[in-house]
Amino acid sequence: MRESITTIIITCLMLWTVVAAITTIVTYLLYVIFEIGSDQLSTVSFMCAMSGAGCLM
């Protein structure tokens, strides 16, 4: 049972890392192309962090 829980957590962390990387790249591209303000940038970062925290819960 413990192994399956560990596997789920590791998979979750890997997916979170991939999503965070993609989100960061996309956000940076949007920032460069459309010159989005830092408020929107921090909102996206916060949403990404919250989705990762929700995954761990």
Z-matrix of the N, CA and C atoms (Angstrom, degrees):
N
C 1 1.468
C 2 1.524 1 110.73
N 3 1.332 2 115.69 1 -41.88
C 4 1.463 3 120.28 2 -178.33
C 5 1.530 4 111.09 3 -62.78
N 6 1.343 5 116.56 4 -37.75
C 7 1.466 6 120.33 5 -179.34
C 8 1.521 7 111.37 6 -62.65
N 9 1.339 8 116.67 7 -42.65
C 10 1.464 9 119.91 8 -178.25
C 11 1.529 10 111.05 9 -65.80
N 12 1.329 11 117.37 10 -38.25
C 13 1.468 12 121.27 11 178.29
C 14 1.531 13 109.57 12 -64.65
N 15 1.324 14 116.47 13 -43.44
C 16 1.465 15 121.40 14 178.47
C 17 1.523 16 110.38 15 -61.44
N 18 1.329 17 116.30 16 -42.49
C 19 1.469 18 121.50 17 179.23
C 20 1.515 19 110.59 18 -61.19
N 21 1.332 20 116.58 19 -43.76
C 22 1.466 21 121.72 20 179.42
C 23 1.527 22 110.08 21 -61.56
N 24 1.336 23 116.99 22 -44.87
C 25 1.466 24 121.71 23 -179.08
C 26 1.534 25 110.49 24 -63.56
N 27 1.344 26 116.53 25 -45.23
C 28 1.467 27 120.78 26 -179.75
C 29 1.524 28 110.64 27 -63.28
N 30 1.342 29 116.26 28 -44.97
C 31 1.466 30 120.98 29 178.58
C 32 1.516 31 110.06 30 -60.37
N 33 1.326 32 116.06 31 -43.08
C 34 1.461 33 122.75 32 -179.93
C 35 1.527 34 110.48 33 -61.23
N 36 1.332 35 117.06 34 -45.35
C 37 1.461 36 121.95 35 179.63
C 38 1.526 37 111.38 36 -64.22
N 39 1.343 38 116.28 37 -40.39
C 40 1.467 39 120.59 38 179.13
C 41 1.524 40 110.44 39 -64.14
N 42 1.344 41 116.23 40 -45.65
C 43 1.464 42 120.82 41 178.99
C 44 1.524 43 110.01 42 -61.95
N 45 1.355 44 116.34 43 -42.57
C 46 1.461 45 121.79 44 179.74
C 47 1.531 46 110.25 45 -60.92
N 48 1.334 47 116.12 46 -42.65
C 49 1.463 48 121.11 47 179.89
C 50 1.526 49 110.99 48 -62.86
N 51 1.342 50 116.34 49 -43.95
C 52 1.469 51 121.41 50 179.21
C 53 1.523 52 110.25 51 -63.12
N 54 1.344 53 116.10 52 -47.28
C 55 1.467 54 121.01 53 -179.84
C 56 1.530 55 110.24 54 -62.08
N 57 1.338 56 116.50 55 -42.18
C 58 1.463 57 121.00 56 179.71
C 59 1.532 58 110.67 57 -62.21
N 60 1.332 59 116.48 58 -42.26
C 61 1.467 60 120.97 59 179.64
C 62 1.526 61 110.78 60 -63.92
N 63 1.344 62 116.23 61 -46.68
C 64 1.469 63 120.77 62 179.68
C 65 1.522 64 110.27 63 -62.60
N 66 1.342 65 116.02 64 -44.82
C 67 1.467 66 120.98 65 -179.55
C 68 1.526 67 110.72 66 -60.81
N 69 1.339 68 116.00 67 -42.30
C 70 1.463 69 120.91 68 179.86
C 71 1.528 70 111.14 69 -62.91
N 72 1.335 71 116.13 70 -44.58
C 73 1.470 72 120.97 71 -179.62
C 74 1.522 73 110.79 72 -64.28
N 75 1.350 74 115.94 73 -47.41
C 76 1.467 75 120.88 74 -179.79
C 77 1.525 76 110.55 75 -62.06
N 78 1.344 77 116.21 76 -43.91
C 79 1.460 78 120.92 77 179.69
C 80 1.527 79 110.79 78 -61.79
N 81 1.339 80 116.23 79 -41.91
C 82 1.462 81 120.84 80 179.11
C 83 1.526 82 110.99 81 -63.26
N 84 1.343 83 115.80 82 -43.10
C 85 1.468 84 120.33 83 178.81
C 86 1.524 85 110.59 84 -62.86
N 87 1.337 86 116.86 85 -43.49
C 88 1.462 87 121.05 86 178.02
C 89 1.526 88 110.00 87 -62.51
N 90 1.343 89 115.70 88 -39.72
C 91 1.461 90 121.44 89 179.92
C 92 1.530 91 110.49 90 -62.32
N 93 1.336 92 115.55 91 -43.06
C 94 1.466 93 120.83 92 -179.07
C 95 1.529 94 110.98 93 -70.04
N 96 1.354 95 115.89 94 -45.72
C 97 1.469 96 120.30 95 -175.10
C 98 1.529 97 111.83 96 -72.06
N 99 1.333 98 116.08 97 -48.69
C 100 1.465 99 119.82 98 -173.01
C 101 1.524 100 114.01 99 -103.29
N 102 1.364 101 115.75 100 -3.01
C 103 1.465 102 121.17 101 -179.74
C 104 1.526 103 111.36 102 54.60
N 105 1.344 104 114.62 103 51.70
C 106 1.465 105 120.86 104 178.75
C 107 1.528 106 108.92 105 -70.25
N 108 1.331 107 116.24 106 143.46
C 109 1.458 108 121.65 107 -179.16
C 110 1.518 109 112.51 108 -69.03
N 111 1.334 110 116.25 109 165.65
C 112 1.459 111 121.96 110 -177.53
C 113 1.534 112 111.95 111 -68.80
N 114 1.339 113 117.97 112 -21.33
C 115 1.463 114 121.17 113 178.53
C 116 1.525 115 110.54 114 -63.51
N 117 1.330 116 116.34 115 -48.92
C 118 1.459 117 120.27 116 178.00
C 119 1.526 118 110.69 117 -63.97
N 120 1.331 119 115.78 118 -36.97
C 121 1.455 120 121.60 119 -178.44
C 122 1.530 121 110.49 120 -62.40
N 123 1.333 122 116.95 121 -46.48
C 124 1.455 123 121.27 122 -179.68
C 125 1.525 124 111.06 123 -69.11
N 126 1.341 125 117.15 124 -31.02
C 127 1.466 126 120.96 125 177.84
C 128 1.522 127 110.15 126 -64.77
N 129 1.329 128 116.44 127 -43.42
C 130 1.467 129 121.10 128 178.66
C 131 1.526 130 110.23 129 -64.05
N 132 1.326 131 116.91 130 -42.95
C 133 1.462 132 121.44 131 179.09
C 134 1.521 133 110.53 132 -61.82
N 135 1.344 134 116.44 133 -41.66
C 136 1.460 135 122.21 134 179.74
C 137 1.525 136 110.55 135 -64.29
N 138 1.337 137 116.93 136 -44.45
C 139 1.465 138 121.76 137 179.12
C 140 1.522 139 110.57 138 -61.65
N 141 1.320 140 116.04 139 -40.41
C 142 1.461 141 121.57 140 179.75
C 143 1.528 142 110.18 141 -64.98
N 144 1.325 143 116.57 142 -43.90
C 145 1.461 144 121.47 143 179.11
C 146 1.523 145 111.14 144 -64.52
N 147 1.337 146 116.83 145 -41.07
C 148 1.462 147 121.56 146 -179.75
C 149 1.528 148 111.13 147 -65.82
N 150 1.332 149 117.58 148 -38.50
C 151 1.463 150 120.85 149 179.14
C 152 1.531 151 109.74 150 -65.42
N 153 1.325 152 116.52 151 -36.13
C 154 1.462 153 120.70 152 177.14
C 155 1.514 154 111.53 153 -68.48
N 156 1.337 155 116.51 154 -41.32
C 157 1.464 156 121.44 155 178.66
C 158 1.524 157 110.07 156 -66.00
N 159 1.333 158 116.37 157 -39.41
C 160 1.462 159 120.79 158 178.39
C 161 1.519 160 111.17 159 -64.30
N 162 1.329 161 115.89 160 -34.63
C 163 1.465 162 121.56 161 178.93
C 164 1.524 163 110.32 162 -65.74
N 165 1.334 164 117.04 163 -40.13
C 166 1.463 165 121.26 164 -179.59
C 167 1.525 166 111.67 165 -70.77
N 168 1.335 167 116.77 166 -27.71
C 169 1.468 168 120.89 167 177.24
C 170 1.525 169 109.07 168 -79.64
